[in-house]
Amino acid sequence: MKQPFLKLIMVGLSLSCLFAGEEFKIPGLEKMAARAKEKVEVTLDQSMLQLASGCLSKDDPDEAKVKKLVAKLKGIYVRSFEFSKDGEYSASDVESFRTQLKQPGWSRIVGVKSVDGENTEIYVLKSGEQLGGLVVLAIEPKQFTFVHIEGPINPEDLSELSGHMGIPEIVKPKAKAEKKED
């Protein structure tokens, strides 16, 4: 699989062998999983997040920010499936997830389509002045990844999760250099 799993994911996975987490089911994921040659399933419910965040350092500023953010979350769920060949899952399989995300409160905020078939979509659940959840669909010809972050998230805190718990690194744009006047 292409996605890097950082320290917290590994801790969460090892702890999940010891403690049973809540069942996470999204209609359609089991159908895809049955056809996949390789599956990655990460289930970090609220209790698992709390246990795993205990491994983060309070002294490291980045880890301390992630620890604070994770304390508010209800869960992080990742399902990633790799297939042997193109076409082992269909556009209608993906459309079933999009349909579920058309419920009230959910909005698609990012849609990236490339000519090589690698597409990414991000959906958010608005809850007052914060987000109540986030879903990422990463769609490739031979791979499908579903990420669900459940719980209150301030939009400005989203970048703090970047590169942690299986969430891809978000590259922040560099500040434009000020032009010097002659």
PyMOL CGO cylinders between C-alpha atoms (Angstrom):
from pymol import cmd
from pymol.cgo import CYLINDER

trace = [
    CYLINDER, 0.00, 0.00, 0.00, 1.18, 3.50, -0.76, 0.3, 1, 1, 1, 1, 1, 1,
    CYLINDER, 1.18, 3.50, -0.76, -0.02, 5.22, 2.41, 0.3, 1, 1, 1, 1, 1, 1,
    CYLINDER, -0.02, 5.22, 2.41, 2.50, 5.61, 5.22, 0.3, 1, 1, 1, 1, 1, 1,
    CYLINDER, 2.50, 5.61, 5.22, 1.25, 4.69, 8.68, 0.3, 1, 1, 1, 1, 1, 1,
    CYLINDER, 1.25, 4.69, 8.68, 2.93, 6.69, 11.40, 0.3, 1, 1, 1, 1, 1, 1,
    CYLINDER, 2.93, 6.69, 11.40, 3.66, 5.94, 15.04, 0.3, 1, 1, 1, 1, 1, 1,
    CYLINDER, 3.66, 5.94, 15.04, 0.12, 6.45, 16.32, 0.3, 1, 1, 1, 1, 1, 1,
    CYLINDER, 0.12, 6.45, 16.32, -1.44, 4.12, 13.77, 0.3, 1, 1, 1, 1, 1, 1,
    CYLINDER, -1.44, 4.12, 13.77, 1.05, 1.39, 14.64, 0.3, 1, 1, 1, 1, 1, 1,
    CYLINDER, 1.05, 1.39, 14.64, 0.36, 1.81, 18.35, 0.3, 1, 1, 1, 1, 1, 1,
    CYLINDER, 0.36, 1.81, 18.35, -3.37, 1.77, 17.67, 0.3, 1, 1, 1, 1, 1, 1,
    CYLINDER, -3.37, 1.77, 17.67, -3.10, -1.37, 15.57, 0.3, 1, 1, 1, 1, 1, 1,
    CYLINDER, -3.10, -1.37, 15.57, -1.08, -3.20, 18.17, 0.3, 1, 1, 1, 1, 1, 1,
    CYLINDER, -1.08, -3.20, 18.17, -3.50, -2.17, 20.91, 0.3, 1, 1, 1, 1, 1, 1,
    CYLINDER, -3.50, -2.17, 20.91, -6.47, -3.25, 18.80, 0.3, 1, 1, 1, 1, 1, 1,
    CYLINDER, -6.47, -3.25, 18.80, -5.17, -6.81, 19.03, 0.3, 1, 1, 1, 1, 1, 1,
    CYLINDER, -5.17, -6.81, 19.03, -5.59, -6.60, 22.80, 0.3, 1, 1, 1, 1, 1, 1,
    CYLINDER, -5.59, -6.60, 22.80, -8.86, -4.68, 23.05, 0.3, 1, 1, 1, 1, 1, 1,
    CYLINDER, -8.86, -4.68, 23.05, -11.97, -5.05, 20.93, 0.3, 1, 1, 1, 1, 1, 1,
    CYLINDER, -11.97, -5.05, 20.93, -13.03, -1.73, 19.38, 0.3, 1, 1, 1, 1, 1, 1,
    CYLINDER, -13.03, -1.73, 19.38, -16.53, -0.73, 18.34, 0.3, 1, 1, 1, 1, 1, 1,
    CYLINDER, -16.53, -0.73, 18.34, -17.77, -2.22, 15.09, 0.3, 1, 1, 1, 1, 1, 1,
    CYLINDER, -17.77, -2.22, 15.09, -17.43, 0.22, 12.18, 0.3, 1, 1, 1, 1, 1, 1,
    CYLINDER, -17.43, 0.22, 12.18, -19.64, -0.57, 9.23, 0.3, 1, 1, 1, 1, 1, 1,
    CYLINDER, -19.64, -0.57, 9.23, -20.34, 1.45, 6.12, 0.3, 1, 1, 1, 1, 1, 1,
    CYLINDER, -20.34, 1.45, 6.12, -22.60, -0.23, 3.56, 0.3, 1, 1, 1, 1, 1, 1,
    CYLINDER, -22.60, -0.23, 3.56, -20.57, -1.21, 0.51, 0.3, 1, 1, 1, 1, 1, 1,
    CYLINDER, -20.57, -1.21, 0.51, -17.15, -1.54, 2.17, 0.3, 1, 1, 1, 1, 1, 1,
    CYLINDER, -17.15, -1.54, 2.17, -17.56, -5.26, 2.87, 0.3, 1, 1, 1, 1, 1, 1,
    CYLINDER, -17.56, -5.26, 2.87, -18.42, -5.87, -0.80, 0.3, 1, 1, 1, 1, 1, 1,
    CYLINDER, -18.42, -5.87, -0.80, -15.18, -4.16, -1.87, 0.3, 1, 1, 1, 1, 1, 1,
    CYLINDER, -15.18, -4.16, -1.87, -13.15, -5.93, 0.80, 0.3, 1, 1, 1, 1, 1, 1,
    CYLINDER, -13.15, -5.93, 0.80, -14.32, -9.32, -0.48, 0.3, 1, 1, 1, 1, 1, 1,
    CYLINDER, -14.32, -9.32, -0.48, -12.76, -8.61, -3.90, 0.3, 1, 1, 1, 1, 1, 1,
    CYLINDER, -12.76, -8.61, -3.90, -9.53, -7.00, -2.70, 0.3, 1, 1, 1, 1, 1, 1,
    CYLINDER, -9.53, -7.00, -2.70, -6.17, -8.79, -2.77, 0.3, 1, 1, 1, 1, 1, 1,
    CYLINDER, -6.17, -8.79, -2.77, -4.91, -6.66, 0.14, 0.3, 1, 1, 1, 1, 1, 1,
    CYLINDER, -4.91, -6.66, 0.14, -6.88, -4.91, 2.88, 0.3, 1, 1, 1, 1, 1, 1,
    CYLINDER, -6.88, -4.91, 2.88, -5.90, -2.39, 5.51, 0.3, 1, 1, 1, 1, 1, 1,
    CYLINDER, -5.90, -2.39, 5.51, -8.45, -1.78, 8.24, 0.3, 1, 1, 1, 1, 1, 1,
    CYLINDER, -8.45, -1.78, 8.24, -7.71, 0.72, 10.98, 0.3, 1, 1, 1, 1, 1, 1,
    CYLINDER, -7.71, 0.72, 10.98, -10.35, 1.16, 13.68, 0.3, 1, 1, 1, 1, 1, 1,
    CYLINDER, -10.35, 1.16, 13.68, -9.53, 3.66, 16.39, 0.3, 1, 1, 1, 1, 1, 1,
    CYLINDER, -9.53, 3.66, 16.39, -12.69, 4.31, 18.37, 0.3, 1, 1, 1, 1, 1, 1,
    CYLINDER, -12.69, 4.31, 18.37, -12.70, 6.87, 21.18, 0.3, 1, 1, 1, 1, 1, 1,
    CYLINDER, -12.70, 6.87, 21.18, -11.23, 4.53, 23.79, 0.3, 1, 1, 1, 1, 1, 1,
    CYLINDER, -11.23, 4.53, 23.79, -8.50, 3.35, 21.40, 0.3, 1, 1, 1, 1, 1, 1,
    CYLINDER, -8.50, 3.35, 21.40, -7.64, 6.95, 20.47, 0.3, 1, 1, 1, 1, 1, 1,
    CYLINDER, -7.64, 6.95, 20.47, -7.21, 7.79, 24.14, 0.3, 1, 1, 1, 1, 1, 1,
    CYLINDER, -7.21, 7.79, 24.14, -4.94, 4.77, 24.71, 0.3, 1, 1, 1, 1, 1, 1,
    CYLINDER, -4.94, 4.77, 24.71, -2.90, 5.46, 21.59, 0.3, 1, 1, 1, 1, 1, 1,
    CYLINDER, -2.90, 5.46, 21.59, -2.55, 9.18, 22.31, 0.3, 1, 1, 1, 1, 1, 1,
    CYLINDER, -2.55, 9.18, 22.31, -0.93, 8.23, 25.62, 0.3, 1, 1, 1, 1, 1, 1,
    CYLINDER, -0.93, 8.23, 25.62, 2.15, 7.30, 23.57, 0.3, 1, 1, 1, 1, 1, 1,
    CYLINDER, 2.15, 7.30, 23.57, 2.48, 10.83, 22.23, 0.3, 1, 1, 1, 1, 1, 1,
    CYLINDER, 2.48, 10.83, 22.23, 4.96, 13.09, 23.95, 0.3, 1, 1, 1, 1, 1, 1,
    CYLINDER, 4.96, 13.09, 23.95, 3.74, 16.14, 25.87, 0.3, 1, 1, 1, 1, 1, 1,
    CYLINDER, 3.74, 16.14, 25.87, 7.19, 17.66, 25.35, 0.3, 1, 1, 1, 1, 1, 1,
    CYLINDER, 7.19, 17.66, 25.35, 7.09, 17.56, 21.54, 0.3, 1, 1, 1, 1, 1, 1,
    CYLINDER, 7.09, 17.56, 21.54, 4.97, 20.55, 20.41, 0.3, 1, 1, 1, 1, 1, 1,
    CYLINDER, 4.97, 20.55, 20.41, 3.63, 18.77, 17.30, 0.3, 1, 1, 1, 1, 1, 1,
    CYLINDER, 3.63, 18.77, 17.30, 2.69, 15.62, 19.18, 0.3, 1, 1, 1, 1, 1, 1,
    CYLINDER, 2.69, 15.62, 19.18, 1.11, 17.69, 21.98, 0.3, 1, 1, 1, 1, 1, 1,
    CYLINDER, 1.11, 17.69, 21.98, -1.15, 19.45, 19.43, 0.3, 1, 1, 1, 1, 1, 1,
    CYLINDER, -1.15, 19.45, 19.43, -2.19, 16.13, 17.91, 0.3, 1, 1, 1, 1, 1, 1,
    CYLINDER, -2.19, 16.13, 17.91, -2.86, 14.72, 21.40, 0.3, 1, 1, 1, 1, 1, 1,
    CYLINDER, -2.86, 14.72, 21.40, -5.12, 17.68, 22.24, 0.3, 1, 1, 1, 1, 1, 1,
    CYLINDER, -5.12, 17.68, 22.24, -7.04, 17.35, 18.98, 0.3, 1, 1, 1, 1, 1, 1,
    CYLINDER, -7.04, 17.35, 18.98, -7.44, 13.57, 19.27, 0.3, 1, 1, 1, 1, 1, 1,
    CYLINDER, -7.44, 13.57, 19.27, -8.89, 13.97, 22.78, 0.3, 1, 1, 1, 1, 1, 1,
    CYLINDER, -8.89, 13.97, 22.78, -12.08, 15.44, 21.24, 0.3, 1, 1, 1, 1, 1, 1,
    CYLINDER, -12.08, 15.44, 21.24, -12.52, 12.84, 18.48, 0.3, 1, 1, 1, 1, 1, 1,
    CYLINDER, -12.52, 12.84, 18.48, -14.94, 9.91, 18.58, 0.3, 1, 1, 1, 1, 1, 1,
    CYLINDER, -14.94, 9.91, 18.58, -13.02, 7.80, 16.08, 0.3, 1, 1, 1, 1, 1, 1,
    CYLINDER, -13.02, 7.80, 16.08, -10.71, 7.47, 13.11, 0.3, 1, 1, 1, 1, 1, 1,
    CYLINDER, -10.71, 7.47, 13.11, -11.49, 4.72, 10.64, 0.3, 1, 1, 1, 1, 1, 1,
    CYLINDER, -11.49, 4.72, 10.64, -9.45, 3.82, 7.58, 0.3, 1, 1, 1, 1, 1, 1,
    CYLINDER, -9.45, 3.82, 7.58, -10.34, 1.14, 5.04, 0.3, 1, 1, 1, 1, 1, 1,
    CYLINDER, -10.34, 1.14, 5.04, -7.98, 0.72, 2.13, 0.3, 1, 1, 1, 1, 1, 1,
    CYLINDER, -7.98, 0.72, 2.13, -8.28, -1.97, -0.51, 0.3, 1, 1, 1, 1, 1, 1,
    CYLINDER, -8.28, -1.97, -0.51, -5.80, -2.90, -3.20, 0.3, 1, 1, 1, 1, 1, 1,
    CYLINDER, -5.80, -2.90, -3.20, -6.99, -4.91, -6.20, 0.3, 1, 1, 1, 1, 1, 1,
    CYLINDER, -6.99, -4.91, -6.20, -5.12, -7.17, -8.62, 0.3, 1, 1, 1, 1, 1, 1,
    CYLINDER, -5.12, -7.17, -8.62, -6.36, -5.43, -11.73, 0.3, 1, 1, 1, 1, 1, 1,
    CYLINDER, -6.36, -5.43, -11.73, -8.39, -2.46, -12.95, 0.3, 1, 1, 1, 1, 1, 1,
    CYLINDER, -8.39, -2.46, -12.95, -12.15, -2.84, -12.89, 0.3, 1, 1, 1, 1, 1, 1,
    CYLINDER, -12.15, -2.84, -12.89, -12.43, -5.08, -9.82, 0.3, 1, 1, 1, 1, 1, 1,
    CYLINDER, -12.43, -5.08, -9.82, -14.67, -2.45, -8.31, 0.3, 1, 1, 1, 1, 1, 1,
    CYLINDER, -14.67, -2.45, -8.31, -17.09, -0.31, -10.28, 0.3, 1, 1, 1, 1, 1, 1,
    CYLINDER, -17.09, -0.31, -10.28, -18.13, 3.32, -10.50, 0.3, 1, 1, 1, 1, 1, 1,
    CYLINDER, -18.13, 3.32, -10.50, -21.45, 2.28, -8.95, 0.3, 1, 1, 1, 1, 1, 1,
    CYLINDER, -21.45, 2.28, -8.95, -19.56, 0.90, -5.92, 0.3, 1, 1, 1, 1, 1, 1,
    CYLINDER, -19.56, 0.90, -5.92, -18.00, 4.35, -5.40, 0.3, 1, 1, 1, 1, 1, 1,
    CYLINDER, -18.00, 4.35, -5.40, -21.28, 6.12, -6.14, 0.3, 1, 1, 1, 1, 1, 1,
    CYLINDER, -21.28, 6.12, -6.14, -22.91, 4.24, -3.24, 0.3, 1, 1, 1, 1, 1, 1,
    CYLINDER, -22.91, 4.24, -3.24, -20.52, 6.06, -0.86, 0.3, 1, 1, 1, 1, 1, 1,
    CYLINDER, -20.52, 6.06, -0.86, -21.22, 9.42, -2.48, 0.3, 1, 1, 1, 1, 1, 1,
    CYLINDER, -21.22, 9.42, -2.48, -24.95, 8.81, -2.09, 0.3, 1, 1, 1, 1, 1, 1,
    CYLINDER, -24.95, 8.81, -2.09, -24.51, 8.16, 1.64, 0.3, 1, 1, 1, 1, 1, 1,
    CYLINDER, -24.51, 8.16, 1.64, -22.62, 11.47, 1.91, 0.3, 1, 1, 1, 1, 1, 1,
    CYLINDER, -22.62, 11.47, 1.91, -25.54, 13.42, 0.40, 0.3, 1, 1, 1, 1, 1, 1,
    CYLINDER, -25.54, 13.42, 0.40, -27.36, 13.31, 3.74, 0.3, 1, 1, 1, 1, 1, 1,
    CYLINDER, -27.36, 13.31, 3.74, -28.23, 16.67, 5.35, 0.3, 1, 1, 1, 1, 1, 1,
    CYLINDER, -28.23, 16.67, 5.35, -25.23, 18.44, 6.84, 0.3, 1, 1, 1, 1, 1, 1,
    CYLINDER, -25.23, 18.44, 6.84, -22.63, 16.77, 4.60, 0.3, 1, 1, 1, 1, 1, 1,
    CYLINDER, -22.63, 16.77, 4.60, -20.89, 18.83, 1.91, 0.3, 1, 1, 1, 1, 1, 1,
    CYLINDER, -20.89, 18.83, 1.91, -18.24, 17.94, -0.62, 0.3, 1, 1, 1, 1, 1, 1,
    CYLINDER, -18.24, 17.94, -0.62, -15.48, 20.52, -0.28, 0.3, 1, 1, 1, 1, 1, 1,
    CYLINDER, -15.48, 20.52, -0.28, -12.77, 19.00, -2.49, 0.3, 1, 1, 1, 1, 1, 1,
    CYLINDER, -12.77, 19.00, -2.49, -12.97, 17.07, -5.72, 0.3, 1, 1, 1, 1, 1, 1,
    CYLINDER, -12.97, 17.07, -5.72, -9.75, 16.27, -7.59, 0.3, 1, 1, 1, 1, 1, 1,
    CYLINDER, -9.75, 16.27, -7.59, -9.88, 14.26, -10.83, 0.3, 1, 1, 1, 1, 1, 1,
    CYLINDER, -9.88, 14.26, -10.83, -6.84, 13.26, -12.85, 0.3, 1, 1, 1, 1, 1, 1,
    CYLINDER, -6.84, 13.26, -12.85, -6.58, 11.74, -16.30, 0.3, 1, 1, 1, 1, 1, 1,
    CYLINDER, -6.58, 11.74, -16.30, -4.85, 8.64, -14.92, 0.3, 1, 1, 1, 1, 1, 1,
    CYLINDER, -4.85, 8.64, -14.92, -7.91, 7.79, -12.80, 0.3, 1, 1, 1, 1, 1, 1,
    CYLINDER, -7.91, 7.79, -12.80, -6.55, 8.89, -9.43, 0.3, 1, 1, 1, 1, 1, 1,
    CYLINDER, -6.55, 8.89, -9.43, -9.33, 10.92, -7.82, 0.3, 1, 1, 1, 1, 1, 1,
    CYLINDER, -9.33, 10.92, -7.82, -9.78, 12.34, -4.34, 0.3, 1, 1, 1, 1, 1, 1,
    CYLINDER, -9.78, 12.34, -4.34, -12.92, 13.69, -2.71, 0.3, 1, 1, 1, 1, 1, 1,
    CYLINDER, -12.92, 13.69, -2.71, -13.28, 15.27, 0.73, 0.3, 1, 1, 1, 1, 1, 1,
    CYLINDER, -13.28, 15.27, 0.73, -16.61, 15.65, 2.50, 0.3, 1, 1, 1, 1, 1, 1,
    CYLINDER, -16.61, 15.65, 2.50, -17.30, 17.45, 5.79, 0.3, 1, 1, 1, 1, 1, 1,
    CYLINDER, -17.30, 17.45, 5.79, -20.18, 17.36, 8.22, 0.3, 1, 1, 1, 1, 1, 1,
    CYLINDER, -20.18, 17.36, 8.22, -20.89, 20.86, 9.50, 0.3, 1, 1, 1, 1, 1, 1,
    CYLINDER, -20.89, 20.86, 9.50, -21.84, 21.12, 13.16, 0.3, 1, 1, 1, 1, 1, 1,
    CYLINDER, -21.84, 21.12, 13.16, -22.23, 24.74, 14.27, 0.3, 1, 1, 1, 1, 1, 1,
    CYLINDER, -22.23, 24.74, 14.27, -18.93, 26.58, 13.94, 0.3, 1, 1, 1, 1, 1, 1,
    CYLINDER, -18.93, 26.58, 13.94, -16.91, 23.39, 13.69, 0.3, 1, 1, 1, 1, 1, 1,
    CYLINDER, -16.91, 23.39, 13.69, -16.83, 20.25, 11.67, 0.3, 1, 1, 1, 1, 1, 1,
    CYLINDER, -16.83, 20.25, 11.67, -18.60, 17.23, 13.10, 0.3, 1, 1, 1, 1, 1, 1,
    CYLINDER, -18.60, 17.23, 13.10, -16.77, 14.81, 10.84, 0.3, 1, 1, 1, 1, 1, 1,
    CYLINDER, -16.77, 14.81, 10.84, -14.71, 14.36, 7.71, 0.3, 1, 1, 1, 1, 1, 1,
    CYLINDER, -14.71, 14.36, 7.71, -14.63, 11.68, 5.02, 0.3, 1, 1, 1, 1, 1, 1,
    CYLINDER, -14.63, 11.68, 5.02, -11.95, 11.22, 2.37, 0.3, 1, 1, 1, 1, 1, 1,
    CYLINDER, -11.95, 11.22, 2.37, -12.44, 8.99, -0.66, 0.3, 1, 1, 1, 1, 1, 1,
    CYLINDER, -12.44, 8.99, -0.66, -9.19, 8.21, -2.52, 0.3, 1, 1, 1, 1, 1, 1,
    CYLINDER, -9.19, 8.21, -2.52, -10.04, 6.45, -5.76, 0.3, 1, 1, 1, 1, 1, 1,
    CYLINDER, -10.04, 6.45, -5.76, -7.41, 4.81, -7.99, 0.3, 1, 1, 1, 1, 1, 1,
    CYLINDER, -7.41, 4.81, -7.99, -7.78, 2.17, -10.70, 0.3, 1, 1, 1, 1, 1, 1,
    CYLINDER, -7.78, 2.17, -10.70, -6.40, -0.58, -8.44, 0.3, 1, 1, 1, 1, 1, 1,
    CYLINDER, -6.40, -0.58, -8.44, -6.91, 0.94, -5.01, 0.3, 1, 1, 1, 1, 1, 1,
    CYLINDER, -6.91, 0.94, -5.01, -9.75, 2.47, -3.01, 0.3, 1, 1, 1, 1, 1, 1,
    CYLINDER, -9.75, 2.47, -3.01, -9.32, 4.17, 0.36, 0.3, 1, 1, 1, 1, 1, 1,
    CYLINDER, -9.32, 4.17, 0.36, -12.05, 5.40, 2.69, 0.3, 1, 1, 1, 1, 1, 1,
    CYLINDER, -12.05, 5.40, 2.69, -11.05, 7.57, 5.69, 0.3, 1, 1, 1, 1, 1, 1,
    CYLINDER, -11.05, 7.57, 5.69, -13.60, 8.74, 8.26, 0.3, 1, 1, 1, 1, 1, 1,
    CYLINDER, -13.60, 8.74, 8.26, -12.71, 11.09, 11.10, 0.3, 1, 1, 1, 1, 1, 1,
    CYLINDER, -12.71, 11.09, 11.10, -15.66, 11.31, 13.50, 0.3, 1, 1, 1, 1, 1, 1,
    CYLINDER, -15.66, 11.31, 13.50, -16.04, 14.05, 16.07, 0.3, 1, 1, 1, 1, 1, 1,
    CYLINDER, -16.04, 14.05, 16.07, -15.66, 17.80, 16.49, 0.3, 1, 1, 1, 1, 1, 1,
    CYLINDER, -15.66, 17.80, 16.49, -12.82, 19.35, 14.53, 0.3, 1, 1, 1, 1, 1, 1,
    CYLINDER, -12.82, 19.35, 14.53, -12.07, 23.03, 14.15, 0.3, 1, 1, 1, 1, 1, 1,
    CYLINDER, -12.07, 23.03, 14.15, -11.20, 23.69, 10.51, 0.3, 1, 1, 1, 1, 1, 1,
    CYLINDER, -11.20, 23.69, 10.51, -7.90, 25.33, 11.50, 0.3, 1, 1, 1, 1, 1, 1,
    CYLINDER, -7.90, 25.33, 11.50, -6.95, 22.19, 13.45, 0.3, 1, 1, 1, 1, 1, 1,
    CYLINDER, -6.95, 22.19, 13.45, -7.26, 19.90, 10.42, 0.3, 1, 1, 1, 1, 1, 1,
    CYLINDER, -7.26, 19.90, 10.42, -3.69, 20.61, 9.38, 0.3, 1, 1, 1, 1, 1, 1,
    CYLINDER, -3.69, 20.61, 9.38, -2.53, 19.29, 12.77, 0.3, 1, 1, 1, 1, 1, 1,
    CYLINDER, -2.53, 19.29, 12.77, -3.74, 15.81, 11.79, 0.3, 1, 1, 1, 1, 1, 1,
    CYLINDER, -3.74, 15.81, 11.79, -1.76, 16.00, 8.55, 0.3, 1, 1, 1, 1, 1, 1,
    CYLINDER, -1.76, 16.00, 8.55, 0.71, 13.14, 8.40, 0.3, 1, 1, 1, 1, 1, 1,
    CYLINDER, 0.71, 13.14, 8.40, -0.71, 11.42, 11.50, 0.3, 1, 1, 1, 1, 1, 1,
    CYLINDER, -0.71, 11.42, 11.50, -2.94, 8.37, 11.93, 0.3, 1, 1, 1, 1, 1, 1,
    CYLINDER, -2.94, 8.37, 11.93, -2.89, 7.42, 8.26, 0.3, 1, 1, 1, 1, 1, 1,
    CYLINDER, -2.89, 7.42, 8.26, -4.02, 10.85, 7.09, 0.3, 1, 1, 1, 1, 1, 1,
    CYLINDER, -4.02, 10.85, 7.09, -1.96, 12.10, 4.16, 0.3, 1, 1, 1, 1, 1, 1,
    CYLINDER, -1.96, 12.10, 4.16, 0.48, 14.96, 4.70, 0.3, 1, 1, 1, 1, 1, 1,
    CYLINDER, 0.48, 14.96, 4.70, -1.06, 18.28, 3.74, 0.3, 1, 1, 1, 1, 1, 1,
    CYLINDER, -1.06, 18.28, 3.74, 1.50, 20.51, 2.08, 0.3, 1, 1, 1, 1, 1, 1,
    CYLINDER, 1.50, 20.51, 2.08, 1.07, 24.08, 3.26, 0.3, 1, 1, 1, 1, 1, 1,
    CYLINDER, 1.07, 24.08, 3.26, 1.70, 26.75, 0.62, 0.3, 1, 1, 1, 1, 1, 1,
    CYLINDER, 1.70, 26.75, 0.62, 4.80, 28.80, 1.21, 0.3, 1, 1, 1, 1, 1, 1,
    CYLINDER, 4.80, 28.80, 1.21, 4.27, 32.46, 2.02, 0.3, 1, 1, 1, 1, 1, 1,
    CYLINDER, 4.27, 32.46, 2.02, 4.86, 34.69, -0.95, 0.3, 1, 1, 1, 1, 1, 1,
    CYLINDER, 4.86, 34.69, -0.95, 8.04, 36.68, -0.71, 0.3, 1, 1, 1, 1, 1, 1,
    CYLINDER, 8.04, 36.68, -0.71, 7.36, 40.37, -0.38, 0.3, 1, 1, 1, 1, 1, 1,
    CYLINDER, 7.36, 40.37, -0.38, 8.27, 42.38, -3.42, 0.3, 1, 1, 1, 1, 1, 1,
    CYLINDER, 8.27, 42.38, -3.42, 10.91, 45.02, -2.84, 0.3, 1, 1, 1, 1, 1, 1,
    CYLINDER, 10.91, 45.02, -2.84, 10.11, 48.44, -4.16, 0.3, 1, 1, 1, 1, 1, 1,
    CYLINDER, 10.11, 48.44, -4.16, 12.89, 50.25, -6.02, 0.3, 1, 1, 1, 1, 1, 1,
]
cmd.load_cgo(trace, "trace")
